[in-house]
Amino acid sequence: MNDGQQVSSLPLPPLQYVNLFSEENMRRGRTPLPPPPIHDTYSMFGQTFSADDLIIRPLESQGFKRLYPQNFDHKRELKKLNHSILVNFLDLLDIFIRAPDSSKREEKIEDLNLLFIHIHHLINEFRPHQARETLRVMMEMQKQQRLETAERFQKHLDRVLEKLQTSLTMSQETSDWDCKALVPTEEMIVSETPKGEFEMSDSCIAPDKLMCDIIDAI
């Protein structure tokens, strides 16, 4: 395979995408548009896939022989495959020691390759379950964070209401004290006589009435 046909198993460096979304490009509207939806086929890591394909394709559709039945227990089959890999690896070491040039060496390598493909496929079948569990855990964490935020907000609200109630009570007590300290204005009311003279009300105290009489006599 020449250099032009080599395909990297890793995505492109992120700076090639980050530089396209610089502040200047965003200000001038030069950022690239999102890719259009894929309706037919697409290429990923050098392989062609169809949009209608299953997320996890069967082994038969990929050209591999199935080593376990259709209805099976994942845990049990993974253990069996693990034991088979160990046994075949020991057989391969024995072939390397006894007959390194034997054709059985290539057969054992192919058997090991097929066993690893089966283990990889069985692990991938847990991906949807892992995605659902990851989403469930994330939603549980978000729910817990919202509940804690609401609880803290309620505590702050109760504290503010308590302070407002205390301030209102103190304000009412201060207002009552000021009202008691004021001199009643009814005692200072004077009425005008028909002759244009002013006379104090009966509620005036005796010294004030005497002083008024002296001033009137002058």
Residue pairs with C-beta under 8 A, 6 or more apart in sequence:
7 45
7 46
8 45
9 45
20 31
20 32
21 31
24 30
25 31
38 51
39 51
40 50
40 51
41 48
41 49
41 50
41 51
42 48
42 49
42 51
43 49
55 127
55 128
56 121
56 124
56 125
56 127
56 128
58 66
59 65
59 66
59 117
59 118
59 121
60 66
64 114
64 117
64 118
65 114
66 118
67 81
67 114
67 115
67 118
68 77
68 80
68 81
68 118
74 122
74 125
74 126
77 122
78 119
78 122
78 123
81 115
81 118
81 119
81 122
82 119
84 115
85 112
85 115
85 116
85 119
88 108
88 111
88 112
88 115
89 112
91 108
92 105
92 108
92 109
92 112
95 102
95 104
95 105
95 108
96 105
99 105
186 201
186 203
187 201
187 203
187 204
189 201
190 198
190 199
190 200
190 201
191 198
191 199
191 201
192 198
193 199
197 216
200 208
200 209
200 212
204 212
